[in-house]
Amino acid sequence: MFACTSSGLEAQDSLVGIRSVLDEVSRQTERGLSAKATHAAQTLIWKRASSATDDFVDEWCQLLRHTMFDSAGQMNKARIGRKAIAAALARNDSNAARRAFFAMPETTQNESITRYLLFKVALHDNDHELATECLAMVTKHAEKDPTYLYACVLEAQQSQMRQIAVAALQALTDRQPPGVHLPTLLRCTARLLVGELDASPQDLDRMVEPVVILFERAAKNTAVLRQGTDAQWRSEIQWWSKNAYNLSLRLCADIHPGLLVRLLNVCVHFLECWPADDGPMHQDDVRQRRLLCHFLAASALVVLGRSDESDDGPKCYANARGHIANYVQQCSEWVLATGDRAAAETQRRVVLARQFELLKFDLECILKLKQWDELDATVRVFMSFEGADRWDSLADLLVVIHDHARSEGVSSAATAQIHELLQKCINATWKKDKDAAKMSRWLRLTYSINMQDGSPDFALKVVQQAASVAQKSEKEATKYPLDELCWLATMAFNKAVDSLNTEEAACAAPWTDAALELARYASDNGALHKNLTLRKEAAERRMHDIGARA
C-alpha cells in the first residue's frame, strides 16, 4: 500500500517492490487474491498508473494483470486492457497495443470503446483490413450510442487512409443515429467522396458508384432537406443540383453509362425541385440544365440498350423514350419562354440539334421495342422539323425501319410517311453537300421501298429526281455512279415495258421518258441511252403490230 501511495518512491522502485510482493505471495499461496482483495489492490495500483508518465504506464498495466488478480471481473480486465492500448498508442507502439487487445477477455474485445482504440491502431499501421473490421463493430453499436462512430470519422479524416474516412461517414449516414443533422452529414460525405475521385482517378467506376449511391440517398431524402428555413432549402437544392450536374458533365465520357444515367436522374430530380420564384435568369439556366440532362441520359440509355452486356435492353430503350419525351416537351417550353431574344438564338440552334438527334434515337427505340403504332407520330414530327442539318444520318435508319416493318407485316398506315421523310432527307442532304454518290444509294432504296409498297407514282418521281441529280452532278466533284444510274434507269424502263405488256400504254410513257432522261447522264459515251432507245423502239413496233392484228 505504501508503494502505491507514497510520492517519495521512484516509479521504477514502486513497480519492482509491488511486483516482488505479488510474486512472493503467489509462490507461497499458489492461488490468487479474493475478488474483494483484488478489487482493493487494483484500485490502489490503478490510481498510481493513472498518474504515471507514459514510460511506465504499460508496466503498471502489466502489474494490474498479475496472476494474483485473476479473480478480477471482466469489466476491470477490459478497463486495464484499454488503458494498456491507450498507453501503447501514446508511445506509437502499435505492436504493444495489439498484444494488449488480444490479452483482453474475448467478451470485451468487441465493445465500441475497445474497437475504437484498435481502430486508431489500424490507422497508425495503415491496416485497411483491421480498420474496416473495427469500423464494422463500432457501427453495429452506433444506434445506441454513436459517440465512438463519430470519433472514428474524426480519426480517419486526420489520417492518411481517406477511404476509411469515407467508409466511416457512410456508416454514419446509413445508421443515421438520433440527433444527426442529415443534410450536413450527407454534404460532408459527398465532399469527401468527390475528393477521393480527384485523389484516385484509376478504377473510376468503382470510385464513382458510392458517390452515385449517396446522391441517390440525398434525392430520396428531399423531404428532410426541406425541413429547414426557405433560405436553407434554397441552399440545399442549389448545392445538390449544381454538384450532381457538374459531376455528370465531368464524368459522362469516362464512366459506365448505367452510373451516368443514375447520376443524371438525381440531377433532374433536384432541378425539378428548384424554387419557381428564383428569377427568370435562374429559371432559364435550370431549363437548359434539365434539357442537357435528359439528352445525356437518353443517349446513355440507348448505348446501354445496344450493348451486349445488358440484359435489360427493352427497359433501357423504354426509359430512353421517357427522357426523349421530356426533352421534347421541355424544349417547347424553353423556346416559348425565351421568345425571340437574339441572345438565345445560338443556344436555340444547339437545343434543336440535340432534339433532332434524340428523335432519331426515338425511332431506334420504336424499332427495338416494336412499338409500330407510335412510328407514324414520330415520323410526322420529323416532317415538320426545322433547324437541322444532319438529315443524311436519318435516311439509313428509315430504310432499316421500313424493312423491319415490312418483314413483320406492319400495316402500310404506320409506314406511310416514311416515303416523304426519305424524300425530305434526300433533298436536304443534296442541298447541303451535293454528294451524288450518297444520293444515288438513297434514291435506289427509296425507289425500291415505293415499288414494294405499291406507290409507283412516288417511285416515278424518284427516277425523275435522280435524273435531275445526275445532271447537276456533272458540274460537281462527285458524279452520279454509273452502276447506280444504270440500275435505276433499267428498272424504270422495265416498269414501262411491264405497263405496255398489260396494255397500259398511257402509263408506260412517263416511265420511258424518265428512264431515257436518266440514261442521258450515264458516263458511258451514250451506250445506255442508245440501248434503251432501241429497246423502246422495238417495244413500240411490237405493240403496233399487235394492234394491227387486233
Number of C-alpha atoms within 10 A of each C-alpha: 10 11 19 20 13 11 11 9 13 10 21 11 11 20 19 13 14 18 17 12 10 18 15 12 15 16 9 9 10 12 13 18 20 14 14 10 15 18 17 13 16 21 15 16 21 21 12 21 23 13 10 15 12 16 13 16 23 25 19 25 24 15 22 26 19 15 16 21 22 17 16 21 12 15 12 15 20 22 17 23 28 24 23 24 28 25 24 23 21 14 14 14 15 21 14 17 27 17 14 23 22 11 14 19 14 12 10 19 19 17 16 23 18 24 25 22 21 27 24 25 24 21 20 17 14 15 14 15 11 18 27 17 14 24 25 17 19 28 22 18 17 21 15 10 15 22 15 20 26 17 16 28 20 14 18 23 18 11 15 12 18 17 17 23 23 23 21 28 26 20 19 24 19 12 16 16 16 12 7 13 13 18 19 12 15 19 17 13 23 23 13 18 26 16 13 17 17 9 10 10 11 10 10 14 17 12 17 22 18 17 23 22 15 20 25 17 15 21 21 13 13 17 10 14 21 16 11 13 10 11 9 13 18 17 12 21 22 17 14 20 25 17 17 23 22 13 19 23 15 11 16 19 11 10 18 17 20 16 20 27 24 17 28 28 21 26 28 23 18 23 23 15 14 19 15 10 8 10 9 12 8 14 18 14 11 18 18 16 18 25 25 19 26 26 23 23 28 28 21 22 25 25 17 24 23 15 12 9 9 14 11 13 21 18 15 22 27 21 18 29 23 15 24 24 18 15 24 21 12 17 21 11 12 18 16 10 14 15 10 11 9 10 9 12 14 9 12 18 13 13 21 19 16 20 21 23 17 25 21 19 22 26 23 19 23 20 20 17 14 17 11 18 13 14 23 16 13 15 23 14 12 20 16 8 12 11 12 16 13 15 20 21 13 20 21 16 17 22 18 13 21 21 12 14 19 16 9 10 8 15 12 14 10 17 20 16 18 25 21 15 20 24 19 17 25 23 17 17 21 17 10 13 10 19 18 23 16 17 23 23 16 22 23 19 17 25 23 18 21 19 16 12 14 12 14 17 12 18 24 20 15 24 25 21 18 27 25 14 23 28 18 15 19 14 9 13 10 14 21 27 18 17 12 18 27 20 13 23 29 19 18 27 25 17 20 25 23 15 17 19 13 9 12 13 16 11 15 21 16 17 27 22 17 23 30 23 20 27 28 21 25 24 17 12 10 12 13 22 21 14 12 19 18 12 14 18 11 12 16 15 12 13 15 12 11 10 9 8 6 6
